[in-house]
Amino acid sequence: MMSVLDGELNGRVSLRNTAALIFICMGIPFTGISHCSFSFYSLLVNVYFTYLAHNFYKDPNKQTARELFRFSLVYLPLYSASLLSGTCSRRGLGPRRSTTLINSTSGISVQLSLVTRNTDTNHQPAHTSFCLS
C-alpha cells in the first residue's frame, strides 16, 4: 500500500533494510551459528542486493522495482544455503560422543551425537550441537 502512496519512502526503506542486512550477516559468525566463510559469501550477496536497492532508490521505476523484487526472491535461498554450508562444515570438528537410545516397544533406535569444539585453554566447549540419526 505504501508503495502506491509514497514511492520515495519505499526506496528509502528498501535501501535501509538491505544495508542493515550487511551488518547483521557480518555478525552471524560471532554468535557461533556459522563459520567465517558465511560472512564472505553473504557479503557478496548483500552488496549486490544493496546495489539493486540503491538503483531503486535513485530511479524508482518499474524496471528497477522488478529487479529488486526478483533478486529478493533469490536472496533467501542463497542466504540459507550459505548459512547451512557453514554449519555443516562445523559438525566434523572436535570429539564426538554418541548415545544410542532404543525404544523396546517399537524397536526404533535413535542415535544421539554430541559434538563439542574446544577453543580456549580451559577446554570449555565453545560450540555444541546435537545430531539425530
Secondary structure as GFF3:
##gff-version 3
##sequence-region A 1 133
A	DSSP	alpha_helix	2	5	.	.	.	ID=ss1
A	DSSP	alpha_helix	7	31	.	.	.	ID=ss2
A	DSSP	alpha_helix	37	58	.	.	.	ID=ss3
A	DSSP	alpha_helix	62	90	.	.	.	ID=ss4
A	DSSP	beta_strand	96	102	.	.	.	ID=ss5
A	DSSP	beta_strand	109	118	.	.	.	ID=ss6
A	DSSP	beta_strand	125	132	.	.	.	ID=ss7
###
